[in-house]
């Protein structure tokens, strides 16, 4: 039997994630295609790079999480930070793939799996710890996306709140 605490937690996590996704998409929606590759200063990341990284992280961490390490051998994390020319459709396709996989996995987790031990980079971690780490990680990058979009738009920025 599933507890009210678990269903409340799962619902809250899913709601926060969906809110993060909508917030980032609202910021991205204010930008033209060229702005997605713009970085506020040399050596900093563009929104396109952050989107690639977030998607790569979600796919690696949440694919086959109970049977494989969360850092998949075919993931090239360093390549996620190399700017590349991607049109909006290709970039958003990556975005949707990562988010879709992660949100589906969050919805599929059972209460008895929250304390199950999984591995990330060979280190043991509980599922609930992995969820919380991901919440932090994606909130951090969502804030970066909003900040970069706001810097780019300047006076034309439309507040998201």
C-alpha positions in Angstrom: 0.0 0.0 0.0 1.3 3.4 -0.9 1.5 6.0 1.8 0.1 9.5 1.7 3.6 10.8 2.5 5.1 9.1 -0.6 2.3 10.2 -3.0 2.7 13.8 -1.6 6.4 13.7 -2.1 6.2 12.2 -5.6 3.6 14.8 -6.5 5.6 17.7 -5.1 8.8 16.6 -6.9 6.9 16.2 -10.2 5.3 19.6 -9.8 8.6 21.3 -9.0 10.2 19.7 -12.0 7.4 20.6 -14.3 7.6 24.2 -13.0 11.3 24.3 -13.6 10.8 23.1 -17.2 8.0 25.7 -17.8 10.2 28.5 -16.4 13.1 27.6 -18.6 10.9 27.3 -21.6 9.3 30.7 -20.9 12.8 32.2 -20.9 13.8 30.4 -24.0 10.6 31.4 -25.7 11.6 35.1 -25.4 14.7 34.5 -27.5 15.5 34.3 -31.2 17.5 31.4 -32.4 20.8 33.2 -32.4 20.3 34.1 -28.7 20.3 30.4 -27.8 24.0 30.2 -28.7 24.9 33.6 -27.0 27.0 33.6 -23.9 27.2 36.6 -21.6 31.0 36.6 -21.5 33.8 34.6 -23.1 34.2 31.3 -21.4 30.7 31.2 -20.1 28.0 28.8 -21.2 25.1 29.6 -23.6 21.6 28.4 -23.1 22.2 25.8 -25.9 25.1 24.4 -23.9 23.1 24.3 -20.7 20.3 22.5 -22.5 22.6 19.9 -23.9 24.2 19.3 -20.5 20.8 19.0 -18.7 19.5 16.6 -21.3 22.7 14.5 -21.2 22.6 14.4 -17.4 18.9 13.4 -17.3 19.3 10.7 -19.9 22.4 9.3 -18.2 21.1 9.4 -14.7 17.6 8.2 -15.3 17.9 5.5 -18.0 17.9 2.0 -16.5 18.7 3.6 -13.1 18.2 0.4 -11.2 20.4 -1.8 -13.4 23.2 0.5 -14.7 25.4 3.2 -13.3 23.9 6.6 -13.6 27.0 7.8 -15.4 26.7 5.9 -18.6 29.8 4.9 -20.5 28.5 6.4 -23.8 27.9 9.8 -22.2 30.5 12.4 -23.1 29.9 15.0 -20.5 32.8 17.2 -21.7 31.3 17.4 -25.2 28.0 18.7 -23.7 29.9 21.9 -22.9 31.3 22.4 -26.4 29.2 24.9 -28.4 27.7 23.5 -31.6 25.3 24.8 -34.1 21.9 23.4 -33.3 18.7 24.9 -34.6 15.9 25.5 -32.2 14.0 22.3 -33.2 17.1 20.1 -32.6 17.9 21.7 -29.3 14.3 21.5 -28.0 14.1 17.9 -29.2 17.0 17.1 -26.9 15.4 19.1 -24.1 12.1 17.2 -24.5 13.9 13.8 -24.6 15.7 14.4 -21.4 12.7 15.9 -19.5 10.3 13.3 -20.8 12.5 10.4 -19.7 13.1 11.9 -16.2 9.5 12.9 -15.6 8.3 9.4 -16.7 10.8 7.8 -14.3 9.8 10.0 -11.4 6.2 9.0 -12.0 7.1 5.3 -12.2 9.1 5.1 -8.9 7.4 3.1 -6.2 7.5 3.9 -2.5 9.6 0.8 -1.8 12.3 2.0 -4.3 13.0 5.4 -2.6 15.6 3.9 -0.3 16.9 1.4 -2.9 20.6 1.8 -3.6 21.7 2.8 -7.1 25.1 3.8 -8.4 26.3 7.1 -9.9 29.9 7.2 -10.9 30.4 3.9 -9.1 29.2 5.4 -5.8 26.2 4.1 -3.9 23.3 6.5 -3.5 19.7 6.1 -2.6 17.0 6.9 -5.1 15.7 9.7 -2.9 19.2 11.2 -2.7 19.4 10.9 -6.5 16.1 12.7 -6.9 17.1 15.5 -4.5 20.5 15.9 -6.2 18.8 16.2 -9.5 16.3 18.7 -8.2 19.1 20.9 -7.0 21.1 20.4 -10.2 18.2 21.3 -12.5 17.1 24.2 -10.4 20.6 25.6 -10.6 20.7 25.3 -14.4 17.2 26.7 -14.8 18.3 29.8 -13.0 21.2 30.1 -15.3 18.9 29.8 -18.3 16.7 32.6 -17.0 19.7 34.8 -16.1 21.3 34.4 -19.5 18.0 35.1 -21.3 17.4 38.2 -19.1 20.9 39.5 -19.9 20.4 39.0 -23.6 16.9 40.6 -23.7 17.8 43.5 -21.4 15.0 46.1 -21.5 12.8 43.8 -23.6 12.8 41.1 -21.0 9.3 40.1 -19.8 9.3 39.0 -16.2 8.3 35.4 -15.6 6.7 36.0 -12.3 
